[in-house]
Each structure stands twice: as structure tokens, then as C-alpha cells.
Amino acid sequence: MKACMVKPGDVSSARVEEIGEPPESDGEVLVEGLYVGICGTDVEISVEGYGEPPAGHERMVLFHESLGRVMSAPGGSGLAEGDLVAGVVRRPDPVPCEPCSKDQWDFCRNGEFTERGIKGHDGYGSQRWRVAPKFAIKLDPELDKLGVLLEPTSVVAKAWDQVGKIAERSTWTPATALVTGAGPIGLLAALIGRQKGLSVTVLDRVTDGPKPGMVADLGATYISSLDDLKEPPDVVIEATGIGQLVFDVIGRTAPDAIVCLTGISSGTRDMSLAADAVNKALVLSNEVVFGSVNAGLANYQQAADALKAADRDWLAKIITRTVPMADWAQALKRQPGDIKVVVDLQAV
């Protein structure tokens, strides 16, 4: 079978290769790979050398955002031939630590986890892959190609889940939310915010293209400057990773606000920070700022439910480009208008 292979840090090595069938040690469920999604992590692996191939290998099968169709599954697994599934990215550490033992490997305490297509484990960028039933998330068949959005949706499903848990510290209910960034993560965060009934504002510097209209279609507000923010948000989902923006937003939140950081910047720019003033503001307003990465098993199911409830036409607008597997390396190069780029694993 064919697979998307790369040596981390050597983008010139990115190509399609013929490899053996997926090892049975990966799991009892055999899946036909349909699509994979590209995110910044894939670019970092290919260009900057982030990530880690399987032990003893220089090259790895890339991609962690997956969509496939079950070819065979064991009895009692809850899966059957033809089911549409996506694979969970992270695997618990072998010890395991307490969070990993409770399917919250996103909170792993010792860092010994592995991740499909990122750390120590081949990814989903092959025409066939295997997975244990526990790590195969069954999707609404009507989602079809849109099911490839499950993994990024799981990231923001976790963010919102944690926001909800933190909000329980007090008796008030968040009503307004600000999402910074209108990439796939930001748009999906806005989607879930609206599904939860919050008044949502999305901040992004882009003023043309499909993003403003997509936000409006959610019944949310689109702004390109914090100065246009009409009211202090109760919740912030930060999806840009821009350090200065993070602190600018913290200065404009409502009392008792909850700020979730999901974005990571690749920059190293220094900035001046009035640390005492930030500390004072956080303490006097009971504000919580926390980071969130990856997702636990429950968050994947929350994401599947969110996608099932979403408007299909709206979701389809997130996927702005589909690249054949034969040309997958070209998909690493961002083009104007890109939101989410996916690779068709059957187009070779």
C-alpha cells in the first residue's frame, strides 16, 4: 500500500512510498484510509523537525487528523464493515499515570505517551491503517468527507469542556464568548460556542474571503480589531498563539472570566509585560487563564456529537482545498484563502 512518508526536518524527503500492511499490533480494526487533514503540526514536523519517528526509524507516516472506513472489526467491538471512523491521536503511556489510566491521556503526567503521526508512532497518512476499537471513533455516516474535521473539533470540545468545569466554581453562567482567530480551530470553537447558546464574537485580522460570512452564518459577530469588541467576554478561546494578543485580551474580559489558550506561536519575539499589573488584574477579577492541548476520549465523542449537530453546508466551507495523495507534499504550502486543506488518500 502507499503512504505519505517524511523524515522530520527534511521537507525534501516528503513523498509517497510503498510500505507494508499496517501491523496487527496497532489494533484489531482494519480501516481503509480516506482523508487526512493538514495542520500546522504537520508543517512543523516536515520543515522544522518537530516530532519523533517510531523507534529505530528515520522516516515516519505523517498525519494525525484522520478519516477512514472500517474494512473489518472484531465481534463485540461496536464497529462493523462500512462504518465511518476517525482515529484518536494520543496513546496512553505504558505505566500508565493516573490520567492515562482514566482515558485522559491529554493530561499525561510523565510525558511517556505516543501520538499517531507525531511522536513515536506512524500516523494515519496511509491507504490502510489499524487501530484498537477503543481508539476508533464512529461517526455519523452522513458526515462523509466532513468527518475528517473530528480531530480539530475534539481539541476545542476539550477546551469548552474545561471551561464548563471551571465555570462551576461559581454560581454565574457564562453568556458571552470571544474566539480569537478564524482558522479551523477558531471556527470550530465558535460553532460549539453557538451550539451552547453563547453570544459569540470572532476576532481575526482577515476582512475578506469566506470567514466573515461563515461567522455571520453561525449567528456570531466578526470583528478585525479588539477595539470593535462591544462587551467584555465571559469566556475567551484563544486560537492564534500570538503572545501580545493574549495579554491584550486578558485586559478586556469580564469579571470572573475564563480564558483558554489553545494556540502556540512559532515566534520568539520578546515583549515587555507589566507582570504586576497582570497579576493584580487576574486576582482582583477572579480570572482563570489556562492552557489546553490534545483531547481525551470523552472529548472525541463530544466532537462527534457537535459535528453531527452542525449544518453540513457550513462545515463544508471549512475544507477549502483537497489535494490528491500523489501531490500531498504540495499541501504543506499554504495558499491564499486556505482554511483547512485535506489529502485524498485514494487519489494516487
VEXVEX-203497 format. One record per residue: residue in one letter; chain; residue number from 1; z, x, y of N, C-alpha, C in turn. Coordinates in pm, whole numbers. Layout:
A A NUM Z X Y Z X Y Z X Y .
...
END
This chain:
M A 1 0 85 -119 0 0 0 0 88 124 .
K A 2 -31 27 238 -39 100 363 89 77 446 .
A A 3 122 180 526 242 173 608 221 248 738 .
C A 4 296 208 841 295 274 972 395 388 967 .
M A 5 345 511 967 430 628 950 431 715 1075 .
V A 6 547 779 1099 558 870 1212 666 973 1184 .
K A 7 650 1091 1240 755 1191 1243 826 1176 1376 .
P A 8 954 1142 1378 1024 1121 1505 1004 1237 1601 .
G A 9 965 1202 1723 943 1302 1827 803 1358 1831 .
D A 10 716 1318 1740 579 1367 1735 485 1248 1731 .
V A 11 454 1193 1849 373 1072 1854 232 1096 1800 .
S A 12 187 1221 1801 54 1251 1746 50 1230 1595 .
S A 13 167 1222 1532 172 1202 1387 168 1055 1348 .
A A 14 169 966 1448 172 822 1421 38 777 1364 .
R A 15 40 727 1242 -84 682 1177 -50 592 1059 .
V A 16 -155 533 1001 -141 452 881 -159 544 761 .
E A 17 -66 533 665 -74 614 545 -59 527 421 .
E A 18 -112 576 311 -94 511 182 36 563 122 .
I A 19 126 472 87 253 512 27 277 431 -100 .
G A 20 380 467 -174 413 395 -296 475 259 -267 .
E A 21 491 181 -373 552 49 -359 697 63 -314 .
P A 22 751 -37 -246 890 -26 -199 986 -12 -315 .
P A 23 1086 74 -303 1180 96 -414 1266 -26 -441 .
E A 24 1291 -51 -568 1375 -164 -605 1517 -149 -551 .
S A 25 1556 -27 -520 1690 -4 -464 1706 -69 -327 .
D A 26 1594 -102 -260 1602 -170 -131 1643 -316 -145 .
G A 27 1626 -373 -263 1666 -512 -284 1578 -585 -382 .
E A 28 1626 -700 -428 1556 -777 -531 1445 -865 -476 .
V A 29 1443 -888 -347 1344 -976 -287 1223 -893 -243 .
L A 30 1107 -927 -298 983 -859 -260 913 -943 -154 .
V A 31 875 -880 -44 821 -951 71 686 -891 111 .
E A 32 593 -978 142 465 -935 200 485 -921 350 .
G A 33 466 -800 403 482 -780 546 369 -845 624 .
L A 34 404 -926 723 304 -995 805 291 -934 944 .
Y A 35 402 -927 1016 401 -874 1152 527 -792 1176 .
V A 36 516 -697 1267 632 -628 1321 620 -630 1473 .
G A 37 735 -631 1540 735 -627 1686 768 -488 1735 .
I A 38 715 -453 1850 740 -323 1910 839 -337 2025 .
C A 39 938 -248 2026 1033 -245 2138 1050 -102 2185 .
G A 40 1131 -83 2286 1150 50 2343 1206 150 2244 .
T A 41 1284 103 2148 1339 193 2047 1229 260 1966 .
D A 42 1125 184 1932 1013 240 1855 943 350 1935 .
V A 43 930 328 2065 867 429 2150 956 553 2157 .
E A 44 1088 533 2172 1180 646 2177 1176 728 2048 .
I A 45 1166 662 1934 1158 733 1807 1030 815 1801 .
S A 46 919 752 1836 789 817 1822 767 927 1924 .
V A 47 815 908 2044 785 1002 2153 899 1100 2176 .
E A 48 1023 1051 2176 1136 1133 2216 1219 1187 2100 .
G A 49 1192 1140 1979 1265 1192 1864 1395 1123 1835 .
Y A 50 1420 1010 1898 1538 931 1866 1526 881 1721 .
G A 51 1636 856 1657 1630 804 1522 1640 913 1418 .
E A 52 1631 871 1293 1655 963 1182 1582 913 1058 .
P A 53 1491 993 1002 1421 951 881 1517 946 762 .
P A 54 1473 886 651 1557 888 530 1588 1032 490 .
A A 55 1700 1052 426 1742 1186 385 1634 1255 304 .
G A 56 1605 1380 342 1506 1458 270 1363 1436 313 .
H A 57 1341 1356 417 1206 1326 464 1191 1363 611 .
E A 58 1071 1408 647 1039 1435 788 981 1312 856 .
R A 59 915 1228 776 846 1112 831 915 984 785 .
M A 60 890 878 856 953 751 821 858 635 845 .
V A 61 879 526 771 812 400 801 883 341 922 .
L A 62 806 312 1025 864 266 1152 883 113 1151 .
F A 63 951 66 1251 967 -74 1291 1087 -144 1226 .
H A 64 1161 -211 1312 1279 -286 1270 1268 -436 1301 .
E A 65 1175 -476 1385 1152 -619 1412 1048 -668 1312 .
S A 66 1085 -756 1222 1000 -787 1108 972 -935 1091 .
L A 67 866 -961 1017 835 -1095 969 754 -1081 842 .
G A 68 791 -1154 739 718 -1146 613 726 -1276 535 .
R A 69 656 -1278 422 656 -1395 334 701 -1352 195 .
V A 70 795 -1424 138 851 -1388 9 744 -1396 -100 .
M A 71 733 -1288 -176 643 -1283 -290 718 -1315 -419 .
S A 72 841 -1269 -429 925 -1302 -543 1070 -1284 -504 .
A A 73 1157 -1366 -564 1301 -1360 -535 1377 -1405 -659 .
P A 74 1494 -1350 -682 1572 -1388 -799 1628 -1529 -788 .
G A 75 1650 -1593 -901 1711 -1725 -901 1849 -1721 -840 .
G A 76 1884 -1826 -768 2014 -1833 -705 2025 -1760 -574 .
S A 77 1914 -1700 -528 1917 -1624 -403 1901 -1713 -280 .
G A 78 1860 -1838 -301 1832 -1926 -188 1696 -1905 -128 .
L A 79 1616 -1817 -190 1481 -1787 -143 1381 -1815 -253 .
A A 80 1259 -1850 -212 1154 -1880 -309 1022 -1825 -258 .
E A 81 929 -1807 -348 796 -1759 -312 738 -1845 -200 .
G A 82 685 -1780 -98 624 -1850 14 715 -1868 134 .
D A 83 847 -1844 117 940 -1858 231 909 -1754 339 .
L A 84 922 -1797 461 906 -1707 576 1041 -1643 605 .
V A 85 1045 -1510 611 1173 -1440 631 1159 -1325 729 .
A A 86 1271 -1285 785 1281 -1162 863 1396 -1082 805 .
G A 87 1385 -950 815 1489 -864 758 1593 -822 860 .
V A 88 1717 -819 817 1826 -767 901 1804 -616 918 .
V A 89 1837 -564 1033 1811 -424 1065 1920 -332 1008 .
R A 90 2044 -359 1038 2152 -265 1005 2211 -294 867 .
R A 91 2250 -186 799 2320 -195 672 2460 -139 690 .
P A 92 2561 -202 628 2698 -156 646 2719 -16 591 .
D A 93 2817 52 645 2848 186 599 2902 179 456 .
P A 94 2891 287 380 2929 283 238 3079 276 212 .
V A 95 3162 294 315 3306 297 290 3358 162 240 .
P A 96 3337 44 300 3296 26 440 3419 11 531 .
C A 97 3395 24 662 3502 -3 758 3527 -155 761 .
E A 98 3633 -197 828 3669 -339 826 3558 -429 881 .
P A 99 3497 -398 999 3389 -486 1045 3272 -493 948 .
C A 100 3232 -377 893 3119 -377 800 3150 -461 676 .
S A 101 3275 -460 632 3313 -536 513 3308 -687 538 .
K A 102 3302 -726 666 3301 -868 702 3169 -909 768 .
D A 103 3061 -833 735 2924 -861 782 2910 -849 933 .
Q A 104 2999 -771 996 2988 -742 1139 2961 -593 1156 .
W A 105 2853 -548 1089 2817 -407 1094 2777 -360 1234 .
D A 106 2751 -456 1322 2723 -421 1462 2847 -367 1531 .
F A 107 2964 -387 1472 3089 -334 1524 3141 -219 1438 .
C A 108 3052 -154 1365 3091 -45 1274 3181 56 1345 .
R A 109 3291 95 1280 3388 183 1343 3362 331 1318 .
N A 110 3288 365 1212 3274 507 1179 3132 561 1195 .
G A 111 3038 475 1229 2901 522 1256 2821 562 1134 .
E A 112 2870 529 1014 2801 568 892 2700 463 845 .
F A 113 2671 366 927 2572 263 892 2432 325 888 .
T A 114 2339 254 826 2197 289 833 2123 172 896 .
E A 115 2001 198 946 1923 94 1010 1777 104 967 .
R A 116 1720 -6 924 1582 -6 882 1492 31 999 .
G A 117 1413 137 978 1318 179 1080 1377 255 1196 .
I A 118 1507 288 1188 1572 359 1297 1655 476 1246 .
K A 119 1747 448 1158 1844 551 1118 1860 557 966 .
G A 120 1802 660 905 1828 689 765 1767 595 664 .
H A 121 1678 505 708 1621 407 615 1483 367 665 .
D A 122 1383 369 577 1249 328 618 1250 186 673 .
G A 123 1158 161 767 1152 33 834 1065 -69 764 .
Y A 124 1025 -170 839 951 -284 786 801 -276 815 .
G A 125 754 -161 863 613 -149 901 523 -114 784 .
S A 126 536 -189 676 452 -168 558 403 -303 505 .
Q A 127 299 -299 424 239 -424 377 326 -498 277 .
R A 128 421 -427 217 521 -490 131 653 -419 152 .
W A 129 761 -493 150 893 -434 159 991 -515 75 .
R A 130 1100 -450 42 1204 -516 -37 1332 -527 45 .
V A 131 1411 -625 9 1536 -648 80 1629 -725 -13 .
A A 132 1759 -701 -1 1856 -782 -73 1859 -922 -13 .
P A 133 1883 -1025 -94 1884 -1162 -41 1972 -1180 82 .
K A 134 2085 -1111 84 2178 -1124 196 2116 -1081 328 .
F A 135 2021 -988 321 1962 -931 442 1825 -991 473 .
A A 136 1790 -1100 407 1665 -1171 435 1700 -1305 500 .
I A 137 1660 -1324 624 1692 -1446 699 1576 -1543 688 .
K A 138 1602 -1657 627 1498 -1758 608 1471 -1831 740 .
L A 139 1343 -1847 771 1302 -1906 899 1232 -2040 879 .
D A 140 1235 -2121 983 1159 -2245 983 1011 -2211 965 .
P A 141 944 -2265 861 804 -2228 837 711 -2262 952 .
E A 142 751 -2358 1035 667 -2396 1148 662 -2287 1256 .
L A 143 756 -2194 1251 753 -2084 1348 633 -1993 1326 .
D A 144 593 -1979 1200 479 -1893 1165 497 -1756 1231 .
K A 145 396 -1709 1301 398 -1575 1363 515 -1555 1458 .
L A 146 563 -1663 1520 670 -1652 1619 802 -1608 1557 .
G A 147 810 -1613 1424 931 -1568 1357 959 -1420 1377 .
V A 148 857 -1343 1420 878 -1201 1446 974 -1178 1563 .
L A 149 1003 -1283 1637 1097 -1274 1750 1242 -1284 1706 .
L A 150 1267 -1297 1576 1405 -1318 1532 1498 -1204 1571 .
E A 151 1457 -1079 1544 1549 -968 1569 1589 -957 1717 .
P A 152 1494 -956 1812 1540 -952 1952 1622 -1075 1991 .
T A 153 1593 -1189 1930 1673 -1308 1958 1815 -1291 1905 .
S A 154 1829 -1222 1791 1963 -1200 1735 2049 -1117 1830 .
V A 155 1986 -1025 1903 2060 -939 1996 2123 -1023 2106 .
V A 156 2046 -1117 2162 2101 -1199 2270 2187 -1313 2215 .
A A 157 2162 -1353 2091 2251 -1452 2029 2391 -1393 2017 .
K A 158 2397 -1265 1979 2527 -1198 1972 2590 -1190 2111 .
A A 159 2510 -1153 2211 2564 -1143 2347 2627 -1275 2391 .
W A 160 2555 -1385 2370 2608 -1516 2408 2729 -1554 2323 .
D A 161 2728 -1518 2196 2841 -1545 2109 2966 -1476 2160 .
Q A 162 2952 -1349 2200 3066 -1275 2254 3112 -1331 2388 .
V A 163 3016 -1373 2471 3053 -1437 2598 3139 -1560 2571 .
G A 164 3099 -1640 2472 3175 -1759 2438 3316 -1727 2393 .
K A 165 3330 -1622 2312 3463 -1584 2264 3551 -1536 2380 .
I A 166 3492 -1461 2473 3570 -1411 2586 3610 -1526 2679 .
A A 167 3520 -1622 2695 3548 -1736 2784 3668 -1817 2736 .
E A 168 3700 -1807 2609 3812 -1883 2553 3947 -1831 2602 .
R A 169 3947 -1716 2672 4073 -1661 2724 4132 -1750 2831 .
S A 170 4048 -1839 2891 4094 -1923 3000 4051 -2067 2973 .
T A 171 4086 -2157 3064 4058 -2299 3042 3928 -2345 3107 .
W A 172 3862 -2257 3182 3740 -2298 3251 3619 -2277 3162 .
T A 173 3510 -2348 3193 3387 -2339 3116 3277 -2282 3205 .
P A 174 3213 -2172 3167 3104 -2117 3248 2993 -2221 3269 .
A A 175 2940 -2222 3392 2835 -2319 3425 2708 -2252 3473 .
T A 176 2721 -2132 3529 2603 -2064 3586 2587 -1926 3523 .
A A 177 2462 -1885 3505 2435 -1755 3444 2323 -1684 3519 .
L A 178 2336 -1553 3526 2230 -1468 3580 2183 -1376 3468 .
V A 179 2053 -1374 3445 1992 -1280 3350 1911 -1181 3430 .
T A 180 1940 -1053 3413 1866 -951 3487 1763 -888 3394 .
G A 181 1637 -901 3433 1527 -852 3351 1457 -967 3281 .
A A 182 1324 -971 3290 1246 -1079 3228 1151 -1024 3122 .
G A 183 1199 -919 3051 1128 -876 2932 1164 -969 2818 .
P A 184 1129 -934 2693 1161 -1022 2580 1309 -1055 2570 .
I A 185 1396 -954 2585 1539 -978 2575 1586 -1072 2685 .
G A 186 1543 -1047 2808 1584 -1132 2919 1535 -1275 2904 .
L A 187 1410 -1293 2865 1357 -1428 2849 1427 -1503 2737 .
L A 188 1455 -1433 2627 1524 -1498 2516 1670 -1527 2552 .
A A 189 1730 -1440 2633 1867 -1468 2682 1868 -1592 2770 .
A A 190 1766 -1605 2854 1755 -1724 2940 1734 -1849 2856 .
L A 191 1653 -1837 2752 1629 -1951 2662 1760 -2001 2604 .
I A 192 1840 -1910 2549 1966 -1953 2486 2063 -2007 2591 .
G A 193 2064 -1945 2709 2149 -1997 2816 2117 -2140 2851 .
R A 194 1988 -2171 2858 1948 -2308 2887 1980 -2401 2770 .
Q A 195 1963 -2352 2648 1999 -2433 2532 2148 -2467 2532 .
K A 196 2228 -2380 2591 2372 -2403 2601 2409 -2490 2720 .
G A 197 2310 -2525 2801 2334 -2615 2912 2373 -2549 3042 .
L A 198 2363 -2417 3051 2398 -2349 3175 2284 -2354 3276 .
S A 199 2318 -2347 3403 2219 -2327 3509 2188 -2178 3512 .
V A 200 2062 -2142 3485 2025 -2003 3464 1933 -1954 3575 .
T A 201 1961 -1834 3625 1873 -1764 3718 1830 -1634 3652 .
V A 202 1702 -1602 3662 1648 -1478 3605 1600 -1390 3719 .
L A 203 1648 -1265 3719 1609 -1168 3821 1512 -1067 3761 .
D A 204 1397 -1050 3823 1301 -948 3781 1216 -912 3902 .
R A 205 1179 -785 3913 1104 -741 4030 958 -785 4026 .
V A 206 908 -824 3908 770 -871 3897 757 -1008 3961 .
T A 207 657 -1025 4043 639 -1152 4114 513 -1227 4072 .
D A 208 428 -1163 3992 307 -1233 3946 305 -1232 3793 .
G A 209 195 -1277 3734 188 -1282 3589 260 -1403 3534 .
P A 210 285 -1406 3402 338 -1526 3338 489 -1546 3352 .
K A 211 564 -1442 3387 710 -1452 3381 770 -1560 3471 .
P A 212 733 -1567 3600 793 -1671 3684 769 -1811 3629 .
G A 213 648 -1836 3580 617 -1968 3524 695 -1997 3397 .
M A 214 712 -1895 3314 788 -1915 3190 933 -1950 3220 .
V A 215 991 -1883 3319 1129 -1913 3358 1137 -2055 3413 .
A A 216 1042 -2092 3495 1041 -2229 3550 1028 -2332 3440 .
D A 217 949 -2302 3337 930 -2396 3226 1060 -2418 3148 .
L A 218 1152 -2323 3155 1283 -2341 3091 1376 -2428 3175 .
G A 219 1334 -2457 3297 1423 -2527 3389 1519 -2432 3456 .
A A 220 1481 -2304 3459 1563 -2200 3522 1498 -2155 3652 .
T A 221 1570 -2071 3728 1524 -2022 3857 1486 -1875 3847 .
Y A 222 1375 -1838 3907 1326 -1699 3904 1340 -1638 4042 .
I A 223 1403 -1521 4051 1415 -1450 4179 1376 -1304 4160 .
S A 224 1336 -1241 4267 1298 -1100 4259 1392 -1010 4339 .
S A 225 1497 -1068 4396 1596 -991 4471 1732 -1056 4456 .
L A 226 1837 -975 4445 1972 -1030 4438 2009 -1108 4563 .
D A 227 1943 -1075 4673 1970 -1147 4797 1929 -1293 4788 .
D A 228 1843 -1324 4690 1799 -1463 4673 1889 -1542 4579 .
L A 229 1994 -1479 4528 2087 -1547 4438 2165 -1652 4516 .
K A 230 2158 -1778 4474 2214 -1888 4553 2363 -1907 4533 .
E A 231 2414 -1869 4415 2558 -1883 4392 2605 -1775 4296 .
P A 232 2731 -1733 4307 2782 -1629 4218 2779 -1676 4073 .
P A 233 2727 -1597 3982 2720 -1640 3843 2853 -1625 3771 .
D A 234 2877 -1718 3678 2993 -1709 3591 2969 -1609 3478 .
V A 235 2842 -1600 3436 2803 -1512 3326 2683 -1430 3370 .
V A 236 2682 -1303 3332 2565 -1219 3354 2525 -1156 3221 .
I A 237 2397 -1171 3186 2340 -1098 3072 2247 -994 3132 .
E A 238 2288 -868 3126 2214 -760 3189 2121 -696 3086 .
A A 239 1989 -701 3113 1891 -657 3014 1796 -550 3067 .
T A 240 1835 -483 3176 1747 -379 3231 1798 -237 3203 .
G A 241 1928 -221 3196 1984 -87 3179 1983 -3 3305 .
I A 242 1953 -64 3419 1949 9 3546 2092 16 3601 .
G A 243 2147 137 3605 2287 154 3640 2325 96 3775 .
Q A 244 2245 123 3876 2277 74 4010 2278 -79 4014 .
L A 245 2184 -140 3942 2178 -286 3939 2303 -344 3875 .
V A 246 2351 -279 3770 2473 -326 3704 2587 -340 3804 .
F A 247 2609 -236 3885 2720 -240 3979 2691 -332 4097 .
D A 248 2566 -345 4135 2531 -440 4241 2563 -583 4196 .
V A 249 2533 -612 4069 2558 -746 4016 2707 -773 4006 .
I A 250 2784 -675 3961 2928 -693 3947 2991 -733 4081 .
G A 251 2934 -685 4189 2986 -719 4321 2951 -858 4368 .
R A 252 2874 -932 4290 2829 -1065 4334 2867 -1177 4237 .
T A 253 2955 -1150 4144 2989 -1251 4044 3102 -1342 4090 .
A A 254 3117 -1453 4019 3224 -1548 4047 3356 -1496 3991 .
P A 255 3468 -1551 4036 3597 -1514 3976 3596 -1540 3825 .
D A 256 3663 -1455 3749 3672 -1468 3603 3538 -1449 3533 .
A A 257 3443 -1386 3599 3309 -1372 3543 3308 -1283 3419 .
I A 258 3206 -1303 3338 3186 -1225 3217 3049 -1159 3226 .
V A 259 3044 -1027 3218 2919 -953 3232 2891 -879 3101 .
C A 260 2779 -911 3040 2740 -847 2914 2624 -751 2939 .
L A 261 2643 -624 2901 2539 -523 2918 2465 -505 2786 .
T A 262 2336 -536 2785 2255 -519 2664 2148 -413 2682 .
G A 263 2121 -372 2805 2013 -276 2831 2064 -134 2836 .
I A 264 1979 -40 2794 2011 103 2801 1901 173 2878 .
S A 265 1938 246 2981 1839 319 3060 1811 455 2998 .
S A 266 1685 497 3003 1650 630 2956 1661 734 3068 .
G A 267 1694 688 3187 1703 778 3301 1833 857 3303 .
T A 268 1836 959 3387 1956 1042 3403 1994 1055 3550 .
R A 269 1949 959 3631 1971 969 3775 2119 954 3808 .
D A 270 2169 1044 3894 2306 1034 3941 2315 931 4053 .
M A 271 2432 869 4066 2452 777 4177 2597 783 4219 .
S A 272 2619 754 4345 2754 750 4398 2818 617 4363 .
L A 273 2944 620 4325 3012 498 4284 3152 495 4343 .
A A 274 3182 387 4411 3318 369 4465 3406 315 4353 .
A A 275 3451 406 4267 3522 367 4145 3647 285 4175 .
D A 276 3721 323 4277 3842 249 4310 3811 106 4350 .
A A 277 3704 90 4427 3666 -44 4471 3622 -130 4354 .
V A 278 3547 -70 4261 3504 -144 4142 3626 -184 4059 .
N A 279 3715 -92 4039 3838 -120 3964 3916 -235 4028 .
K A 280 3930 -230 4160 4005 -334 4231 3937 -469 4215 .
A A 281 3804 -471 4228 3731 -597 4216 3746 -657 4077 .
L A 282 3738 -573 3974 3748 -623 3836 3888 -679 3809 .
V A 283 3988 -608 3855 4125 -652 3830 4157 -781 3905 .
L A 284 4126 -784 4034 4165 -899 4116 4085 -1025 4083 .
S A 285 3969 -1010 4019 3890 -1129 3985 3893 -1160 3837 .
N A 286 3977 -1092 3760 3985 -1116 3615 3851 -1100 3547 .
E A 287 3770 -1009 3594 3633 -996 3542 3632 -912 3414 .
V A 288 3540 -947 3323 3521 -872 3200 3379 -817 3197 .
V A 289 3367 -687 3173 3237 -622 3156 3236 -556 3019 .
F A 290 3139 -591 2937 3137 -534 2803 2993 -505 2760 .
G A 291 2981 -412 2667 2851 -378 2612 2830 -443 2478 .
S A 292 2704 -469 2445 2671 -533 2318 2544 -472 2262 .
V A 293 2545 -441 2131 2428 -382 2067 2414 -439 1927 .
N A 294 2290 -450 1879 2263 -494 1743 2318 -636 1723 .
A A 295 2334 -679 1599 2380 -813 1570 2437 -819 1429 .
G A 296 2538 -904 1410 2595 -928 1278 2520 -1039 1207 .
L A 297 2556 -1062 1082 2483 -1159 1000 2485 -1298 1061 .
A A 298 2600 -1340 1114 2610 -1474 1174 2518 -1487 1294 .
N A 299 2499 -1378 1368 2413 -1383 1487 2267 -1404 1450 .
Y A 300 2225 -1351 1335 2087 -1373 1290 2063 -1522 1264 .
Q A 301 2162 -1588 1205 2146 -1731 1180 2146 -1808 1312 .
Q A 302 2231 -1766 1407 2229 -1829 1538 2092 -1814 1604 .
A A 303 2033 -1696 1586 1900 -1671 1643 1794 -1758 1576 .
A A 304 1803 -1771 1444 1706 -1856 1372 1717 -1999 1421 .
D A 305 1838 -2046 1446 1858 -2183 1496 1801 -2198 1637 .
A A 306 1819 -2095 1721 1768 -2101 1858 1616 -2105 1860 .
L A 307 1552 -2026 1774 1406 -2027 1768 1354 -2160 1715 .
K A 308 1422 -2215 1617 1381 -2344 1561 1385 -2454 1667 .
A A 309 1485 -2445 1756 1502 -2549 1858 1413 -2528 1980 .
A A 310 1350 -2411 1991 1273 -2378 2111 1134 -2439 2106 .
D A 311 1075 -2454 2224 938 -2502 2235 842 -2393 2185 .
R A 312 757 -2429 2088 669 -2330 2027 570 -2271 2127 .
D A 313 517 -2355 2214 419 -2307 2312 484 -2206 2407 .
W A 314 611 -2230 2441 681 -2137 2529 704 -2004 2458 .
L A 315 751 -2009 2336 774 -1886 2259 645 -1805 2245 .
A A 316 534 -1875 2226 407 -1806 2204 368 -1721 2324 .
K A 317 413 -1758 2443 379 -1682 2563 450 -1547 2570 .
I A 318 557 -1532 2491 628 -1403 2490 541 -1297 2423 .
I A 319 467 -1338 2319 380 -1243 2248 248 -1234 2324 .
T A 320 232 -1127 2398 116 -1116 2487 3 -1032 2428 .
R A 321 31 -960 2319 -76 -877 2260 -47 -856 2112 .
T A 322 -151 -870 2030 -140 -843 1886 -239 -733 1850 .
V A 323 -187 -629 1788 -266 -511 1755 -281 -501 1604 .
P A 324 -400 -471 1553 -415 -453 1408 -341 -330 1359 .
M A 325 -296 -335 1236 -222 -223 1179 -301 -93 1191 .
A A 326 -432 -102 1174 -515 19 1180 -502 92 1313 .
D A 327 -466 21 1418 -455 80 1552 -311 75 1605 .
W A 328 -214 73 1515 -78 45 1559 -25 145 1661 .
A A 329 -66 271 1653 -16 371 1747 -54 338 1891 .
Q A 330 -166 267 1909 -207 228 2044 -110 128 2105 .
A A 331 -39 56 2019 54 -44 2069 177 18 2135 .
L A 332 198 148 2112 311 216 2176 288 238 2324 .
K A 333 162 227 2367 128 248 2507 131 114 2581 .
R A 334 222 104 2671 238 -22 2745 119 -48 2834 .
Q A 335 73 -174 2838 -37 -216 2923 13 -318 3025 .
P A 336 -57 -329 3138 -18 -429 3238 -15 -569 3176 .
G A 337 89 -641 3204 100 -777 3153 171 -788 3019 .
D A 338 203 -674 2956 271 -680 2827 412 -738 2841 .
I A 339 447 -826 2752 585 -870 2736 631 -824 2597 .
K A 340 578 -887 2493 605 -844 2357 473 -817 2286 .
V A 341 461 -696 2231 344 -656 2154 383 -656 2007 .
V A 342 298 -714 1921 324 -715 1779 208 -652 1703 .
V A 343 238 -605 1583 137 -542 1498 113 -632 1377 .
D A 344 -14 -660 1352 -54 -741 1236 -68 -648 1116 .
L A 345 23 -657 1021 23 -565 907 -84 -596 804 .
Q A 346 -151 -706 820 -258 -740 727 -396 -706 784 .
A A 347 -400 -661 907 -528 -625 973 -546 -475 965 .
V A 348 -606 -429 856 -625 -286 835 -773 -251 835 .
END
